[in-house]
Amino acid sequence: MCFLRFQSVILFLGVWLIIPGGSAMSQTAGDSKAPAFTIEALPDQLARRVQSQKDMLRQYGLADPDKTSKGVINALKIWTTNYPEIKVCFFSGSQELRSRIAKIAMEWKSAVPGVPLDFGDLDNPRLCKTGEVNHVRVGFEFTGYWSLVGQDGIKFASQNQQSMNFEGFDTSPPDDAEFHEVVLHEFGHAIGLEHEHQNPLSKCKDEFDWDKIYIWLAGPPNNWSKEKTDFNMGVLNTSGLLASAFDRRSIMLYTFPPQYFKEGTTASCYSPPNTSLSDGDKSLVAALYPESREAKLKLQDDIKKGHLDLIKASGQAEGAKSAVLELVGSYMP
C-alpha cells in the first residue's frame, strides 16, 4: 500500500483483496442493516500455500515486526534483476478489453520507470500461450478481484493458472471509475504492495467496529470465521514490516462502508474511492524499483542479508535452517 515517507525497504506485500460493494444493504444475522460488502480472498488452494510459507518464516523471526528493521520478509517478493521484464499475458478477453487493462496498469510504469511491466503491444496485449513463460497471468473466470503478490505469481501458480483475476470484466465490466481503480490496485499487488488498512501504523484496527464486522462477515456473501476475519482485516503482523505513515489516498486502500467504523465517515481510516496513484504510492514503488541496475542489486543484497542475519540468530537447529535458506535463495539471487 502506499506510504508517504520511508527510511529503507518499506513495503506491504500480501495476499488478500477487498472489493467495494456499493451502497446497497442486505440482511445478515444479528443486524438488520448490514452493508452489502463482499471481501474476496485468494482461492483456497493458493491461500493455503501462502499461509504455509508465512508459518515457516515465522519460526525464524522473519514474521515479527519487532525483530526486523527493514521489512525484509515482504521485500523478498519484489521482482529482482533476474526479471528485467514482468511479462503479463491474458488467458482470454477481447483485444479492446486487454488493451484497456494494460494501458491503465502501465500508469505504474509511467509514474516509476523502474517498474518493468511488459504487455507486449499495448494495443493488442499478449495472450497466454503454452510453452511461454509469463509472470502475471490475467483471467476473468474466478470469483472477485484478486492477485498474488510479486514473485508469488510464479511461485504459487503454474503457467497454466491465473495469478490475477477480474471477475466479470469480460462480460459486465464496472463503471469507468471502479474499473480504473481495480486495475491499478491489483497491479499494485502484482508488483508487491499490500492493503493500506493493514498498515501497522494506521488507526484502522482501533477504528473498526469489530463486533458488527464479525457478525456481518460471518453471514453471506463472505461466511467467514472470526479467525479468517482477523487475518484479512487486522494489522499485518506476519511479514516483518517496517511501515511508514498511513496514506489515506493510496490506491491500495479500498473504501469500506461507513458502518464498518465506530465513527463512520469521520474515522481517519475511512476513505472515499481512490482512483489514481498517490504520491505515497509512487514514492514507495520508486524505492523498490530504482532505475539503475546497481541500485537494484544493492537493494537485493540488503534484503537478502537481512533475511540471513535473522535466520542465523533464530536459534533453530542448523539442519532445520536449510529449507528457509533455500526459500530465500529462490526469491533473492
C-alpha positions in Angstrom: 0.0 0.0 0.0 1.1 3.5 0.0 3.3 5.3 2.4 4.3 8.9 2.4 7.8 8.5 3.9 10.1 5.7 4.4 13.6 5.1 5.7 14.7 1.9 3.9 12.9 -1.0 2.4 9.3 -0.4 3.3 6.5 -2.2 1.6 3.4 -4.1 2.1 3.1 -7.3 0.2 0.4 -9.8 0.6 -2.5 -11.7 -0.4 -6.0 -10.6 0.4 -8.2 -8.4 -1.7 -11.1 -6.2 -0.9 -13.9 -5.5 -3.3 -16.0 -2.4 -3.0 -19.6 -3.5 -2.6 -21.6 -0.3 -3.2 -24.2 1.3 -1.0 -26.9 -1.4 -1.1 -27.9 -3.0 2.1 -28.5 -6.7 2.8 -29.8 -8.8 5.7 -27.4 -10.8 7.8 -27.8 -12.5 11.2 -27.6 -10.1 14.1 -28.0 -6.9 12.2 -30.9 -5.7 10.0 -28.8 -3.2 8.0 -25.5 -4.9 7.3 -23.6 -3.3 4.4 -23.7 -5.5 1.3 -19.9 -5.5 1.1 -18.0 -8.5 -0.3 -14.5 -9.2 0.8 -12.8 -11.7 -1.5 -9.7 -13.8 -0.7 -7.4 -15.9 -2.9 -8.8 -19.2 -3.9 -8.3 -21.6 -1.0 -5.6 -23.7 -2.7 -3.4 -20.6 -3.2 -4.2 -19.1 0.2 -3.1 -22.3 1.9 0.3 -22.2 0.1 0.8 -18.6 1.1 -0.1 -19.3 4.7 2.2 -22.3 4.9 5.1 -20.1 3.8 4.3 -17.5 6.4 4.1 -20.1 9.1 7.6 -21.4 8.2 9.2 -17.9 8.1 7.6 -17.0 11.4 9.8 -19.7 13.1 12.9 -17.6 12.1 11.8 -14.2 13.4 11.0 -13.2 9.8 7.4 -12.6 10.6 7.8 -10.5 13.7 7.8 -6.7 13.0 9.5 -6.1 16.3 12.5 -8.1 15.2 13.0 -6.8 11.7 14.4 -3.4 10.8 13.8 -3.4 7.0 10.6 -5.2 6.3 12.7 -7.9 4.8 10.2 -10.7 4.5 7.9 -8.7 2.3 10.8 -7.2 0.4 11.6 -10.8 -0.5 8.8 -10.8 -3.0 9.7 -7.8 -5.2 10.8 -8.6 -8.8 14.6 -8.7 -8.9 17.2 -8.1 -11.6 16.5 -11.8 -12.6 13.3 -10.4 -14.1 14.2 -7.4 -16.3 10.7 -7.6 -17.6 7.5 -8.6 -15.8 5.7 -10.2 -18.7 1.9 -10.0 -18.5 -0.5 -12.2 -20.5 -4.2 -12.8 -20.7 -6.0 -16.1 -20.8 -9.0 -14.5 -22.6 -10.6 -11.2 -23.2 -11.2 -9.1 -26.3 -8.4 -7.1 -27.8 -10.2 -3.9 -26.6 -10.5 -5.2 -23.0 -6.9 -6.4 -22.8 -5.7 -3.1 -24.2 -7.8 -1.1 -21.7 -6.4 -3.0 -18.8 -2.9 -2.9 -20.0 -2.9 0.9 -20.6 -4.3 1.5 -17.1 -1.7 -0.8 -15.5 1.1 0.9 -17.3 0.4 4.1 -15.2 2.6 2.4 -12.6 5.5 2.4 -15.1 4.7 5.9 -16.3 5.0 7.1 -12.7 8.0 4.9 -11.8 10.1 4.0 -14.9 11.9 1.2 -12.9 8.8 -0.9 -12.8 9.4 -3.5 -15.6 5.8 -4.2 -16.6 5.6 -5.6 -20.2 2.4 -6.3 -22.1 3.9 -6.6 -25.5 1.8 -4.5 -27.9 -0.3 -2.2 -25.7 -2.9 -2.1 -28.5 -3.1 -5.9 -28.6 -1.6 -7.2 -25.4 -0.2 -10.8 -25.5 -2.4 -13.8 -24.9 -1.0 -16.6 -22.7 0.4 -19.4 -24.8 1.6 -22.9 -23.9 5.4 -23.1 -23.8 5.8 -19.4 -23.0 6.8 -18.0 -19.5 4.7 -15.1 -18.2 5.0 -13.7 -14.7 1.5 -12.2 -14.4 -1.3 -14.2 -15.9 -4.7 -12.4 -16.0 -8.1 -14.1 -16.3 -11.8 -13.5 -15.6 -13.3 -16.8 -14.6 -12.9 -16.8 -10.8 -14.9 -15.0 -8.1 -13.9 -11.5 -7.2 -10.9 -9.3 -7.9 -7.6 -10.7 -6.6 -3.9 -11.1 -7.3 -0.9 -12.9 -6.0 1.8 -10.6 -4.7 5.1 -10.1 -6.6 7.1 -13.2 -7.2 4.3 -15.3 -5.7 2.7 -15.1 -9.1 5.2 -17.6 -10.4 6.0 -19.4 -7.1 2.4 -20.4 -6.2 0.7 -20.7 -9.5 1.8 -22.6 -12.6 2.0 -21.1 -16.1 -1.5 -22.6 -16.9 -3.0 -20.9 -13.9 -4.2 -17.3 -13.2 -2.2 -15.1 -10.9 -4.7 -12.3 -11.2 -8.5 -12.2 -11.6 -11.0 -9.6 -12.7 -14.5 -11.2 -12.3 -17.0 -10.0 -14.9 -14.7 -7.6 -16.7 -15.2 -9.6 -19.9 -19.0 -9.8 -19.6 -20.3 -6.9 -17.4 -17.5 -4.6 -16.5 -17.9 -2.0 -13.7 -18.2 1.7 -14.4 -15.1 3.6 -15.6 -14.0 4.8 -12.2 -14.2 1.4 -10.5 -12.6 -0.3 -13.5 -9.6 2.1 -13.3 -9.3 1.8 -9.5 -9.4 -2.0 -9.5 -6.8 -2.4 -12.3 -4.4 -0.1 -10.6 -5.0 -1.8 -7.2 -4.5 -5.4 -8.5 -1.3 -4.5 -10.4 -0.1 -2.8 -7.2 -0.3 -6.2 -5.6 1.4 -7.8 -8.6 4.5 -5.5 -8.1 4.5 -6.0 -4.4 2.0 -3.9 -2.4 -0.5 -4.8 0.3 -3.6 -3.2 1.7 -3.2 0.1 3.5 -5.9 -0.7 6.1 -3.5 -3.4 7.5 -0.6 -0.9 7.9 0.6 -1.3 11.5 0.9 2.5 11.8 -2.7 3.1 10.8 -5.6 3.5 13.3 -7.9 1.2 11.4 -7.8 -1.6 13.9 -8.9 0.7 16.7 -11.5 2.5 14.5 -13.2 -0.6 13.1 -16.4 -1.7 14.8 -15.3 -5.2 15.3 -18.4 -6.6 17.0 -20.5 -5.7 13.9 -17.8 -6.6 11.4 -17.6 -10.1 12.9 -21.4 -10.6 12.6 -21.6 -9.1 9.0 -18.7 -11.1 7.7 -19.9 -14.3 9.3 -23.0 -14.1 7.1 -23.4 -14.2 3.3 -21.8 -13.5 0.9 -18.5 -13.9 2.8 -19.3 -16.5 5.5 -16.1 -16.0 7.4 -14.9 -17.3 10.7 -13.6 -14.9 13.3 -10.1 -16.2 12.6 -10.4 -15.5 8.9 -11.8 -12.0 9.6 -8.9 -11.3 11.9 -6.4 -12.5 9.3 -7.9 -10.4 6.5 -8.9 -7.3 8.3 -6.4 -7.0 11.1 -2.9 -5.4 11.3 -0.3 -7.1 9.2 2.0 -8.9 11.6 3.2 -11.8 9.5 5.8 -10.1 7.3 8.4 -8.3 9.4 7.1 -5.0 8.2 8.5 -1.5 8.7 5.6 0.6 7.8 5.6 4.3 7.0 2.8 6.8 7.7 -0.7 5.7 6.8 -1.8 7.0 3.4 -5.5 7.7 3.1 -5.1 8.4 -0.6 -3.3 5.2 -1.6 -4.7 3.2 -4.5 -4.2 0.2 -2.1 -6.9 1.5 0.3 -10.4 0.4 -0.7 -13.5 2.2 0.6 -15.1 0.3 3.4 -18.8 1.1 4.2 -19.0 3.8 6.8 -20.8 1.3 9.1 -17.6 -0.6 9.5 -16.2 2.3 11.6 -17.3 3.4 15.0 -17.1 7.0 13.9 -18.4 6.4 10.4 -17.0 8.7 7.7 -15.1 10.8 10.3 -12.8 7.9 11.0 -9.2 8.5 9.8 -9.2 5.1 8.1 -12.4 5.8 6.1 -11.7 7.0 2.6 -13.8 7.8 -0.4 -12.8 5.8 -3.6 -9.2 6.3 -4.6 -8.9 6.1 -8.4 -5.3 7.2 -9.1 -1.8 6.7 -7.7 -1.0 8.8 -4.7 2.4 10.5 -4.1 3.0 7.9 -1.4 2.3 5.0 -3.8 4.8 6.5 -6.3 7.5 7.2 -3.7 7.3 3.7 -2.2 7.4 1.9 -5.6 10.3 4.1 -6.7 12.3 2.9 -3.7 11.6 -0.7 -4.5 12.2 -0.4 -8.3 15.1 2.0 -8.8 16.1 2.6 -12.4 19.8 1.7 -12.2 20.9 -1.9 -12.1 23.5 -1.0 -9.4 20.8 0.4 -7.1 18.6 -2.7 -7.7 21.5 -5.1 -6.8 22.3 -3.1 -3.6 18.6 -3.3 -2.6 18.6 -7.1 -3.2 21.8 -7.6 -1.2 20.3 -5.6 1.7 17.1 -7.7 1.6 19.0 -11.0 1.5 21.4 -10.0 4.2 18.5 -9.1 6.5 17.0 -12.5 6.0 20.2 -14.4 6.5 21.1 -12.4 9.7 17.7 -13.3 11.2 17.9 -16.9 10.2 21.4 -17.1 11.8 20.1 -15.6 15.0 16.9 -17.6 15.1 18.2 -20.3 17.4 16.8 -23.0 15.1 18.8 -26.2 14.5 21.3 -25.9 11.7 19.6 -28.7 9.8 16.2 -27.1 10.1 17.5 -23.9 8.5 18.2 -25.4 5.1 14.6 -25.2 3.9 14.2 -21.5 4.8 17.6 -20.7 3.3 16.6 -22.4 0.1 13.4 -20.3 0.1 15.2 -17.1 0.5 17.6 -18.1 -2.3 14.7 -18.8 -4.6 13.4 -15.3 -4.3 16.6 -13.4 -4.0 19.6 -14.2 -6.3 
